[in-house]
Every structure is written in C-alpha cells, then in structure tokens.
Amino acid sequence: MTRMITIFFGAGLLKPAPGTWGTLAALPVFYLLYILGGVALTTIATVLAFALGWWATGVEVRGKADPDPSEIVIDEVAGVWIALLPVAAGAAHTGADILALYPGWIVAFLGFRLFDIWKPGPVGWADRLHSPLGVMLDDVIAGLMAAVLVVVMAAISHGMMGA
C-alpha cells in the first residue's frame, strides 16, 4: 500500500516528468473531493496526503541510496492541493462553480510546478534535507508559495490591488 500511496496509484510511473504527471493526476481528485465535501474535505485530504505521504515515503526509501526517487509523487499531490485551497475557498465564498475559477487552477498548477522545479529559498532548503520529511516539505512550501501567487493574481484580476 505504501508504494501505491507514494506513486499516487500509478501516476508517478508515467514518463517523462513524473512530477508533472503526479501534479496533473491530483487535479481531478481535488475537484472530486471539493464536490463531495467542499473546503473542509479538501483541507482534510491535503493534511492526510501530507501525513500519509511522509509515512509512506519513509517506508519506501528506507535503506535505499536515493532519498527522493522520481516516481514518488505524493509530495506533488499534497503541494498542488495546497496551491488549490484558495481556489476552493474562493468558490465556496462566492458560491461559484469551482471550475468557473479555472484561471486559479492554471495559476496554481503553473506556480506550483515553477516553484517545485526552480526550488527558490526555503523550497531548496527543504529539498536538501534528503529525508522523507524533506521530500514532502519542499512541495508543501512550493504549494504555499503557489497559493500566495493564486491569491495575489486573483486580487489583481479582480481589481483589489489598485488605488
């Protein structure tokens, strides 16, 4: 079961760029979770993805030379779900269909992948921990940075940053 968790039920086995595939696979699951339980369920699922991912990654990499194999993508799942939480909150607050907020989905996806690949500041620090926590934490931080980007872009888009 730990293998299925870490590869997000096979998404991590797709080539090339398994991290991008894992991120893409997380999007419809987030949508389904939102439809089933709104912001509360997506938040709980995000916390569970982090906790289960941390545990399962620890099991999967124990005794192996590579602390962060490319097929482990549960970290991308948790990270992009964090980036999408402002979109879910916005949809819930306004009563809009969450898919109508597609610009937020795009910013969350692209922002998360940018920060995850580029690894600026604290993202790179967490990545250099070379531990199961580091595997998860760099994507959590990238997700938080992308979530801030989503909020800023939404504010700009809706004219809230003006004079």
C-alpha positions as CSV (number, residue, x, y, z in Angstrom):
1,M,0.0,0.0,0.0
2,T,2.9,2.4,0.7
3,R,4.0,2.1,-2.9
4,M,0.5,2.9,-4.2
5,I,0.4,6.0,-2.0
6,T,3.8,7.3,-3.0
7,I,3.3,6.8,-6.7
8,F,-0.3,8.1,-6.4
9,F,-1.8,5.0,-7.8
10,G,0.5,4.8,-10.8
11,A,0.8,8.5,-11.8
12,G,4.4,8.5,-10.7
13,L,5.3,5.8,-13.1
14,L,4.4,7.9,-16.2
15,K,7.3,9.3,-18.2
16,P,8.7,11.8,-18.9
17,A,8.4,14.2,-15.9
18,P,6.6,12.0,-13.3
19,G,6.3,15.0,-11.0
20,T,4.2,16.8,-13.6
21,W,2.1,13.7,-14.2
22,G,1.5,13.4,-10.5
23,T,0.5,17.0,-10.3
24,L,-1.9,16.6,-13.2
25,A,-3.4,13.4,-11.7
26,A,-4.0,15.3,-8.4
27,L,-6.3,17.9,-10.1
28,P,-9.4,15.8,-10.9
29,V,-9.1,14.1,-7.4
30,F,-9.1,17.6,-5.8
31,Y,-12.2,18.5,-7.9
32,L,-14.0,15.3,-6.7
33,L,-13.1,16.0,-3.1
34,Y,-14.4,19.5,-3.4
35,I,-17.6,18.4,-4.9
36,L,-18.1,15.7,-2.2
37,G,-17.2,17.9,0.8
38,G,-16.1,21.4,-0.1
39,V,-13.2,23.3,1.6
40,A,-13.4,21.1,4.7
41,L,-12.8,17.8,2.8
42,T,-10.1,19.3,0.5
43,T,-8.3,20.6,3.6
44,I,-8.5,17.3,5.5
45,A,-7.5,15.4,2.4
46,T,-4.5,17.7,1.9
47,V,-3.3,17.2,5.5
48,L,-3.8,13.4,5.1
49,A,-1.9,13.4,1.8
50,F,1.0,15.1,3.6
51,A,0.9,12.8,6.7
52,L,0.4,9.5,4.7
53,G,3.0,10.7,2.1
54,W,5.6,11.4,4.8
55,W,5.0,8.0,6.4
56,A,4.8,6.0,3.1
57,T,7.9,7.8,1.7
58,G,9.8,6.8,4.8
59,V,8.8,3.2,4.3
60,E,9.6,3.2,0.6
61,V,13.1,4.8,0.7
62,R,14.3,3.1,3.9
63,G,17.7,1.5,3.1
64,K,17.8,2.9,-0.4
65,A,20.5,5.2,-1.9
66,D,18.1,7.7,-3.4
67,P,16.1,9.5,-0.7
68,D,13.8,11.1,-3.4
69,P,13.1,8.7,-6.3
70,S,11.3,10.5,-9.2
71,E,8.4,8.1,-9.1
72,I,7.4,9.3,-5.6
73,V,4.7,12.0,-6.4
74,I,2.5,12.1,-3.3
75,D,4.5,15.2,-2.4
76,E,3.4,16.8,-5.6
77,V,-0.2,15.9,-4.8
78,A,-0.1,17.5,-1.4
79,G,1.7,20.5,-2.8
80,V,-0.7,21.3,-5.6
81,W,-3.7,20.7,-3.3
82,I,-2.3,23.4,-1.0
83,A,-1.9,25.7,-4.0
84,L,-5.6,25.0,-4.9
85,L,-7.0,25.6,-1.5
86,P,-7.5,29.4,-2.2
87,V,-9.4,28.4,-5.3
88,A,-11.7,26.2,-3.3
89,A,-12.1,28.9,-0.7
90,G,-13.0,31.4,-3.4
91,A,-15.5,29.1,-4.9
92,A,-17.1,28.4,-1.6
93,H,-17.1,32.1,-0.6
94,T,-18.7,33.3,-3.8
95,G,-20.9,30.3,-4.5
96,A,-19.3,29.9,-7.9
97,D,-18.7,26.6,-9.6
98,I,-15.1,25.7,-8.8
99,L,-14.4,25.0,-12.4
100,A,-15.5,28.5,-13.3
101,L,-12.4,29.7,-11.4
102,Y,-10.2,27.9,-14.0
103,P,-7.7,30.8,-14.1
104,G,-6.9,30.0,-10.4
105,W,-6.4,26.3,-11.3
106,I,-4.0,27.3,-14.0
107,V,-2.0,29.7,-11.8
108,A,-2.0,27.1,-9.0
109,F,-0.7,24.4,-11.4
110,L,1.9,26.5,-13.1
111,G,3.0,28.3,-10.0
112,F,3.4,25.1,-8.1
113,R,5.4,23.4,-10.9
114,L,7.6,26.5,-11.2
115,F,8.4,26.7,-7.5
116,D,8.9,22.9,-7.3
117,I,11.3,22.8,-10.2
118,W,13.1,26.1,-9.5
119,K,13.3,25.4,-5.8
120,P,13.8,29.0,-4.6
121,G,14.9,29.7,-1.0
122,P,13.1,27.6,1.5
123,V,12.0,25.1,-1.2
124,G,15.6,24.3,-1.9
125,W,16.4,24.2,1.8
126,A,13.8,21.5,2.4
127,D,14.8,19.6,-0.7
128,R,18.4,19.4,0.6
129,L,17.2,17.7,3.8
130,H,17.4,14.4,1.9
131,S,14.9,12.8,4.1
132,P,11.2,11.7,3.9
133,L,10.2,14.9,5.6
134,G,12.3,16.9,3.1
135,V,10.6,15.1,0.2
136,M,7.3,16.2,1.4
137,L,8.2,19.6,2.8
138,D,9.8,21.1,-0.3
139,D,6.5,20.5,-2.1
140,V,4.4,21.8,0.8
141,I,6.5,25.0,0.7
142,A,6.2,25.2,-3.1
143,G,2.5,24.8,-2.7
144,L,2.3,27.5,-0.1
145,M,4.2,29.9,-2.4
146,A,1.9,29.0,-5.3
147,A,-1.2,29.5,-3.0
148,V,0.1,33.1,-2.3
149,L,0.6,33.6,-6.0
150,V,-3.0,32.4,-6.6
151,V,-4.3,34.9,-4.1
152,V,-2.2,37.8,-5.5
153,M,-3.3,37.0,-9.0
154,A,-6.9,36.8,-8.0
155,A,-6.6,40.2,-6.3
156,I,-5.0,41.7,-9.4
157,S,-7.6,40.1,-11.6
158,H,-10.5,41.4,-9.5
159,G,-9.0,44.9,-9.2
160,M,-8.4,44.6,-5.5
161,M,-4.7,45.7,-5.7
162,G,-5.5,49.1,-7.2
163,A,-5.5,52.6,-5.6
